[in-house]
Amino acid sequence: MTKPPVLRIAAVQLLLVSVASAVLHLSGKPVTALSVFIGGALCALPSAYFGRRAFRDSGARAAPRVVGNFYRAETGKFILTMAGFAAVFATVKPINAAALFISYALCVIVQWILVARMVR
């Protein structure tokens, strides 16, 4: 069994967010561009961490380790996401909160779509 392409999905998310940020920056909206990039990164980077951590082991003999890896990976992803949002709101000034949350949400939707397409 091959490992799920979680890191590829995170790379696609970062690429899409980078392009959107570049377009916004070139159109004269640097604060919105930065907010969009940070929102996408807050989605993609913890997901990449999850993928690296959760899919370390495979096989029937490793089943207990796989379950433990999934719990630790999901906990780590949650902590990284919450700490990321806290750090951004504490340190990045000015920030466009709407752009940050919208890009985060769109990144999650892109993740769902890519996973659904790859599962088929």
KANOR-V266171 format. One record per residue. N is the residue number from 1. RES is the residue in three letters. OMEGA is omega in degrees with one decimal (NA if undefined). Layout:
# KANOR-V266171
n-><N/N>
res-><RES/RES>
omega-><OMEGA/OMEGA>
This chain:
# KANOR-V266171
n-><1/2/3/4/5/6/7/8/9/10/11/12/13/14/15/16/17/18/19/20/21/22/23/24/25/26/27/28/29/30/31/32/33/34/35/36/37/38/39/40/41/42/43/44/45/46/47/48/49/50/51/52/53/54/55/56/57/58/59/60/61/62/63/64/65/66/67/68/69/70/71/72/73/74/75/76/77/78/79/80/81/82/83/84/85/86/87/88/89/90/91/92/93/94/95/96/97/98/99/100/101/102/103/104/105/106/107/108/109/110/111/112/113/114/115/116/117/118/119/120>
res-><MET/THR/LYS/PRO/PRO/VAL/LEU/ARG/ILE/ALA/ALA/VAL/GLN/LEU/LEU/LEU/VAL/SER/VAL/ALA/SER/ALA/VAL/LEU/HIS/LEU/SER/GLY/LYS/PRO/VAL/THR/ALA/LEU/SER/VAL/PHE/ILE/GLY/GLY/ALA/LEU/CYS/ALA/LEU/PRO/SER/ALA/TYR/PHE/GLY/ARG/ARG/ALA/PHE/ARG/ASP/SER/GLY/ALA/ARG/ALA/ALA/PRO/ARG/VAL/VAL/GLY/ASN/PHE/TYR/ARG/ALA/GLU/THR/GLY/LYS/PHE/ILE/LEU/THR/MET/ALA/GLY/PHE/ALA/ALA/VAL/PHE/ALA/THR/VAL/LYS/PRO/ILE/ASN/ALA/ALA/ALA/LEU/PHE/ILE/SER/TYR/ALA/LEU/CYS/VAL/ILE/VAL/GLN/TRP/ILE/LEU/VAL/ALA/ARG/MET/VAL/ARG>
omega-><178.7/179.3/178.8/-176.4/-177.0/-179.3/175.6/178.3/178.6/178.6/177.5/178.3/-179.9/177.7/179.5/179.8/179.0/178.7/179.5/178.9/179.6/179.0/178.8/-179.8/179.8/178.2/173.8/179.5/-174.3/179.4/177.5/179.3/178.9/179.9/178.1/-179.9/-178.9/178.4/177.7/178.7/177.7/175.1/-171.3/-175.0/174.4/176.5/176.6/175.5/179.0/-178.2/179.2/-175.4/-172.7/-173.0/176.6/-175.4/175.0/178.5/-176.1/-178.8/-178.3/-175.1/178.6/177.9/179.4/179.3/178.3/177.9/179.9/178.5/179.6/-179.6/-179.6/176.8/178.5/178.5/179.5/-179.3/178.7/179.8/-179.3/178.6/177.7/177.9/179.5/-179.6/-179.9/-178.0/179.0/-171.1/-174.5/177.3/-7.1/179.4/174.6/-174.4/179.7/179.1/179.0/-177.9/178.6/179.4/175.1/-178.9/178.5/176.8/177.1/178.9/176.5/178.3/178.7/-178.2/-179.7/177.9/179.9/179.4/-178.4/179.9/-178.2/NA>
